Amino acid sequence: MRRRVLVGVVLLATALVHSTDLLDAAPPKRKLLGPSEREAVLELLKAVDLAQASDGNSDSALSWAHHVLKSANYTGYVPFTVTAAPGAFKSTAMYVRAVSRHDGMRSSSEHSYLREWLVNNRDVMPRQPETVYVGINEMPVAGIAGASVRQATAAAAAASAMLTMQQKDLEKQQRASAEAKRKAETRELDPLLFPFEEYFFFDMGAARSGDSRMVERALALPPGEYDVYVGLIDRGHLKTSNPSVIHRTITVPDFWSDQLALSSLILARDIHPLKAPLAAPLQVEHPYTFGAVEVIPATSASFTTDEALTVVFQVCNYGAPDSDLTANYTFYRLDGGRRLFNRTDAQQFSDADLPPAGAWESQAFVSQTVPLQPFPVGQYELEVLVRDRLTRGTVKATVAFTVGSGLR
């Protein structure tokens, strides 16, 4: 007989808002680079150039984890975490580069805008606004500690159902106008430039002496496949330190279609409600803060029976209005083959639970929490399957995790 898993459920849902206020929001301003900072970035550029040209192995002192979510402006939002060995870096300079891949081959024609800016000794490089924030209203508005704080959205969904084609055309024109203004004020995407390139300065701290050191940032990339390079160096010891580089290949799915889709499944340690969204300079340092909620991603996929497993993900392109989504969570044991262990009761979402749909898109965030006390020690896989009654679409995603025994 299967054992029923006790489940805590919280819905985290909100619409992706394409407002002109968000499009026109100014990214945080940069400080002027000092001589040592400029030298550090140039050293990292050279190191990443070499890694890209030679296909060298990543530095074993670094590890990488990322998630891919849907954002505005046909852009995927990719928060990531780089972990370094204890004591590896202190006063850190970091350089991030994404290189396009086509038909399985990395592009050889893209080049660096940042290098040209450094060589020409310009004062302040414009920051790509997508690296700084996901719009305030684009992400969860409720925390794990309580029920949803949203007002009922049935009236908004009904109003959405009454939208005429003329209203849709008007919204499309307004968005196009706002996008044109944004592009006029920032660097236009050049197909011969790296699709993402950014640098950061920070002190890489740790909670306790001897712990690994972590830093979180985010990329913004259109759908496609990319090679991502991250280089780090201790800018306080440029003469005696060598850059460390990690290389990963990532894929940004095409979320912008009529096909039901799921974002990455984020295994979280906790979800903290905030009093207000973070200001842009803080948001860049906390890319897993979505609006008024901070998601604390698990540092690894290993848990104990004393903990709870929380998964957060985004459902995209469901039918609306008259939404009728079902989310199923099934757990499989992987020890000695994949076999069914248990499943939770299905979650049901209607217009009253989901945010109002936009004229062209619909997306919402969902969270599920499961205590791990009933799980024997072992390796597991969580399969999330979402069905949409209106569009008859079905989509699933999986994530593996391990359950150990005892308190840490």
Beta strands, then each sheet from edge to edge (+ up, - down):
strand 1: 8-10
strand 2: 62-66
strand 3: 69-70
strand 4: 76-84
strand 5: 91-102
strand 6: 105-106
strand 7: 196-203
strand 8: 213-221
strand 9: 224-234
strand 10: 244-252
strand 11: 261-262
strand 12: 266-273
strand 13: 289-290
strand 14: 293-297
strand 15: 302-304
strand 16: 308-316
strand 17: 324-333
strand 18: 339-343
strand 19: 347-350
strand 20: 363-371
strand 21: 378-388
strand 22: 393-404
sheet 1: 1+ 20- 16+ 11-
sheet 2: 1+ 20- 16+ 12- 14+ 13-
sheet 3: 2+ 4- 3+
sheet 4: 2+ 4- 8+
sheet 5: 6+ 5- 7+
sheet 6: 6+ 5- 9+ 10-
sheet 7: 15+ 22+ 21- 17+ 18-
sheet 8: 15+ 22+ 21- 17+ 19-
end
